[in-house]
Amino acid sequence: MALRTLEDLGSVAGKRVIVRCDLNVPLKDGVITDDGRIRASLTTLNILISAGARVIVVSHLGRPDGAPDAKYSLAPVAVRLSELLGKEVVFAADTVGSGAAEAVAGLQDGGVALLENLRFNAGETSKDDTEREAFAGRLAELGDLVVSDGFGAVHRKHASVYDLEKLLPSVAGRLIARELHVLDQLTANPDRPYTVVLGGSKVSDKLAVIDALLPKVDRLLVGGGMLFTFLAAQGHKVGKSLLEEDQLETVRGYLDQARERGVELVLPTDVVVASRFAADAEHVVAAADAIEDTEFGADGIGLDIGPETAERFSELVASSTTAFWNGPMGVFEFEAFSAGTKAVARALTRVGGLGVVGGGDSAAAVRTLGFADDEFGHISTGGGASLEFLEGKKLPGLEALGWQQ
């Protein structure tokens, strides 16, 4: 079965269409600090609005413990969504209660309502099929059709992502269709040279994606906190840098496998070493094999790739025809340790073919560092979902829409 899309819906005029978006945006003191996921939802919403649907937007935000929690309310999202759509979005203060029922009943053709955080109901994320299906059933009573467009949640077997799609006619929205098109390009005959850049804190978070991608890529560049486990696997001392000792043998296996396959596995030749983990920490640049030879000795902690490495990574990324990047190169939230991440992001904007930012912290980083979304070939809205797709895992939210990987 092929993915069911908006074209399979037929006329939606006057129909109540539940749209499962991923509006899980970062909030600070109730203020949205990055509205990228809201903006990514607009294409599908505007298509439905223009077609005269009565649009019911549902989403999660954060990880409330199955009960209402004011700090995870979608109320600020309703305000921003109204601004971006240029029309009022009615906000319901519950998910399947009287507030939701009234908001939906009051919708006119082309109208939009946003329901409160789905995860305020324990049924949304329950491991118990019966409890999850019961919540999905109450959601289904509010609509006639479902458009699933929250790509960042499709790897979760949640009520609104999996069970709801089985109760009502359901299709994928434009965002999911676009994500799958891009991910397919990264996995099925990618244009070469094909470079993957992996960062982030832990090797253990990337084991499956390394296993899946090593046979497919020409180059694998390793930065972020995970680089120190690679350095340690080569016998280098890494001070107090992040190190997963239980992964050393696994990493040595990757180094051997890359050599056998002819994959260029590129590790940093220099790193930025700090006296402590802090934005204002003293820091120096050291050779990757001499981290403990700095003035900080064995107390030094690596917090970014060094300038020589940043230049080398940039050259390899920019000269690629296909490039995928997931995970910051350092602690980009601290300005002093953001240069490596900024260099990789800038290089990705120069890729002649397809340059993909793999969601999650990488997407947050490019926006924090001042890059515009349209400078990249694609910015994924789902870090975990993207990685699991690349790993070859079956994603429940896609299977519910007819997708067979």
HUWO-V136290 format. One record per helix or strand. SS is the DSSP state (H for helix, E for strand). FROM is the first residue (numbers start at 1). LEN is the number of residues. If there is no record, write none. Layout:
# HUWO-V136290
ss | from | len
SS | FROM | LEN
SS | FROM | LEN
This chain:
# HUWO-V136290
ss | from | len
E | 5 | 1
H | 6 | 3
E | 16 | 5
E | 27 | 2
E | 31 | 2
H | 36 | 5
H | 42 | 9
E | 54 | 5
H | 70 | 3
H | 75 | 11
E | 89 | 4
H | 98 | 8
E | 112 | 4
H | 118 | 3
H | 122 | 3
H | 129 | 12
E | 145 | 4
H | 151 | 3
H | 159 | 9
E | 169 | 4
H | 174 | 14
E | 194 | 5
H | 203 | 3
H | 207 | 8
E | 219 | 4
H | 227 | 7
H | 245 | 17
E | 264 | 4
E | 270 | 5
E | 283 | 5
H | 291 | 3
H | 297 | 3
E | 301 | 5
H | 307 | 12
E | 322 | 5
H | 335 | 3
H | 339 | 10
E | 354 | 4
H | 360 | 9
H | 373 | 3
E | 378 | 2
H | 383 | 8
H | 396 | 4
